[in-house]
Every structure is written in C-alpha cells, then in structure tokens.
Amino acid sequence: MEVATERVRVLFDAGTGLSRVACRGDSRPIVLLLSHSHYDHLQGLPFFAPLFDPQGPAVEVYGPSGNRDGFKRLLSRFMDPRFLPFTIEAFVNPKLSLSTLRSCSTPTLLFSKKGVTLHSLHLPAHPRQGVFLFSLSSGGRKVVYASDIELDASMEERAQPFLQGADLAILDSHYRESDLKVGYGHSSFLRAYSLTRLAGVKRTFFFHFAPEMVDSLLEEERVKWLGRAEMAREGLEVEL
C-alpha cells in the first residue's frame, strides 16, 4: 500500500508487490513502514530498486527489532547469503536509513516533515512479536493502516483511539466471522468494521484476505458490506 503526497511517498509493508512500485524518475523521498517481521511482509525488500541505486531518492525504512537486536541486524539475518545472491551490503543508496521501531503501547511519533506526520502503535495482536499499526496525517487528512491484527475486546479498546476520526482506514480482514481462528493473529470483516465504526472512520477498506477466500467468496462479502465498507484490491487508487 502507498500513500503519495506532492512531497513524499509512504509505503506500508514490503510484500512481493514492492518490486513493482514505480520509482524511476521520481525524486520524492520514500518512507517504508514495516508492521512486523514475518516473511510475507519482508519478501519484497531485496527486490526494491531504490535501495540499490547510488543516485536514488532518500529512503527511510522503519522496522521491528526482532528480539531486541535492532532492525538492521534482523534485516541482515533475513538476507542471509545462503538464501540470496547478495547481502545487505548491496544496499548502496547513500540516502538510505534503517530505523528500529519502538514497541510502545502508546502512539510514537516517527516522522514529521514535508507536510506529513507518521505515528506508530504497537499491539500484542499478532503471534510472538506483536504488530505495529501506523497512522499518516497530511493536509488535514488521516489514514490508518492496520495489518495482521487479531481484534478482541481488549485490542479493540486499545486500537480505537489510534483510529479515531480517520478519513480512511485499511484493516486486516482475513476471515469471515464463521471461519475466525483464535490465536492466529488475524481479524474478520465484522470485527474490522466494528472497530472503524466505533472510531468514527469515514471510509473502511478490508484487505489481507485468507488464501481460501477465493474471488467468488470475496464478491459475496463485497455485496454484503456495500455502502458500509469497501474491498481493497491491487491497483485501486483513492484520492483524499
């Protein structure tokens, strides 16, 4: 997912689609926010062209620590030469910075410049290391990204203030309520929508669907939630 303003581009997580983000000829600085360190959220990093470009735009990457080792150490282990033909040393962009997210249970300011303000919130809502939620504010608009979050009453209470009044929120909606699996670190369409409704979010987008949610099932959910929430999809663009 990307939020682009006239002066900065903010990317959320680094799945395989990251390699298809168009950057050539775009000098705007990039901020990349990683919600947690599971493979499906990191796999695109070794294929993100600006990291390898000595003339590329400034790139700030914020990621989790991974057992308190720091994000750079975690990334070095992820890019082990036994699994890739290069290591983290191949990232030769001199304007690249790697920062470790702080696992705070209250909102933490990450970035405030070029008309964009970013905050993070850490919740123990995903197995082992938990997960970071992110909010972006710019030009009087607010967007919240909440991936891989298992919502119960406790997590809902802690997340609600972070989402409060957002113009747009995109939330993990892995399951239908009847298929919900406790302890797997994912939410349902119903629970995602209930949270955004409580928080007064203006537009809700569902994403991060379970593999078994084939197109026909997603279409059923789209119709069910019509007028209340929307389905995120690859290539979708929304203007705020």
N, C-alpha and C positions, 0 to 999 in steps of 0.2 A: 504494500500500500504506500502511496506517495501523497503528500500534501505539498503543493507548489505555490509559492508566492512570487512576486516580482523579483525578490532579492535573495531567496534561499529555497532549497528543496529539502524536505524532510521525508525520509524513508523509514518504514516500520518493518522490522524483521528482514531476514536475509534468506528466504527460500530460493529455490532454483530459478524463480522468475526474475531474481535480481539481475541476472546476466542479460536480460532483455531491456533493462531500463536504459533509455537513450540518453547519453551524456555527451557525445561528441559535439563540439562546437558550443556547448553550454558552459559558461564560466561561473554560473551561480554556485556558491558553496553548498555542500551536501552535509546533512546531519543524518546519521543512520542510528536508529534506536533498536536494540535487541531485547525482547521481552524475557527470554530465558535461553539456556544453552543447549536445548535438545536439537538433535541433528537437523530436523526439518525446518528449523529456524536459523540455521547457520550455513547450510549447504551452498548457498549462492555466493558467500564471501570470497572463496578462492577464484571466482569467475567474474568478479565485478571490476570492469576495466579501469575505472579511475584510480584504484589502489596501485596499479602497476604503471601508471603514466607519470613520468617525471615532470611533465608540463600540465598535469591535470588540475582540476579545481580543488580547493580546500575540502577535505573530508574529515568530519569529526564522527567517530564511532563510539557509542556508549553501550557497554555490555556488562553482563553479570560477572561476578568474581569467580564462581566455581570453587567452593570450599576455601574461600578467602585467599586464594592465590593471586588474585588480580586478573582482570580481563585479558591483558596481553599474554600472561602465562597460559591461561585457558586456551586462547586462540592458537598459541604456539603448539600446544598439545594436540589440538584439533587438526592442525595442518602438519601432522607427522609425515615425514618423507616416506614412510612405509605405505602410505595411502595416497600421496600426491607426489607429482614430479618436482615440486618446489616447496619451500618453507615460507614462513612469514617474512623472511629476509627479502623475498621477491617484491614486497610492497615498497616500491621506491618513490612513491609520491612524497616529496618533502613537506607537503602541507597536510599530511595525514596525522591525526592524533587518535589515540586509543585510550579511552577513559573507563574506569570501573564504576558501575552504578552502586550507590549506597542502598543497602537493604533496610530502608526506613519505613516504618508503619504510618508515617505522616508524609504529606507531599513534599518532595525535594525539588528545588529549582535546579535545572540542568543547564539552561541556555536562555539568554535574554539579549538579543541583538538583532539588527537588521529587521526590526519590526515584528519579531517572532519570540514568544516565550514558551518554553517547554518545561513541564514538570513530570516527575515520575512518582509512582506509589507502589511499594512492594507489598504483596499479599501472599500468605501461605495457602494459595488456592490451586496449586499445581504440584504434583509429586516431587519430593526431595528438596529442590532449591526454591520452590515458590515461583512467582511470576511478577513481572513489572507491568503496570498499566501506565499509559502515557497520555498527557493532555497537551494540546497545542493551542495557543491563543494568538490571534493576529487580526488587526483591523476590526476589533470588536466582536470577532467570531471565535468560537471554541469548538475544537474537535477532540474526541477521546477515542483511544484505541485500547481495546481490552481483549487480548487473545489468550487462549488456554487458561481460562478462569472457571473454576468449579464454584457455582453460586449456591450457597445455602443461606440461612437467615443471618448468620454471623458475617459471612463475606459480603452479603448484600448491604448490611448496615455499615460496614467499613468502606465499601466502594461508593455508596450513594453520594456522599459529599464531593467526591472527586469528579463525578459525572454531572453534578448539579448544574442545571441550566445550559448544558452543552447544545450547540446548534446541530451537531451531528455526532453520533457515537456508533462505532462498529465493534460488535461483540461476538465472542465465541458462541456459536450455536450448533454445537457438534451433533446433538441428539434431538429426536422428538422426545417428549416427556415420557412416553411409554417405553422408550429404549434407554433411558438415562442409567448410567453406571456410576455408582458412588465410588469415589477414590481414584478415578481415572483422570481428574484434572480438567474436565470439560463441562460445559453447561448445555442447556436446552433452549429451544426457541422461546418457550414460555418464560423461563427464568430470566433470560436476557431481556425480553420485552418488559417483564415486570419491573426489573431494575431501572430501565430507562424511563419507564412511565413514572415511577416514584421520584426519579431525579429531575423530571421535567424536561427531558431531552426532546428536542424538536423533531429530529429525524433519526430513526433507528435502522441500522443495517446489520443483517445477520451474515456471518461468514464462518470459515473453518469447519466445514461440514464433514461428518464421518464418511469414510470411503463407501459404506453401504448406502449412503444417501444418493442414489442414482438420480438422473435428471427427472424421471417421472415423479419420484417422491419429493424432490425439491420443488417441482411445479405445483404439487398439491399444497405444500407449505406456503408457496408464494401466494396462491389464491386464498388460502386460509387467512393470511395476515394482511391481505390487500387493504390499503388505507391506513394501516397501523404501523407496519414495518416493511422494509424492502430487503431483497436479496442482493448481496454484493456478488459481483462476478468479474472475471478477468476483462480488462478493457473498459470497464464502466468509469465514466467521468462525471463528477458532480461539482457544480460551481456554487460557492457560498458568498 
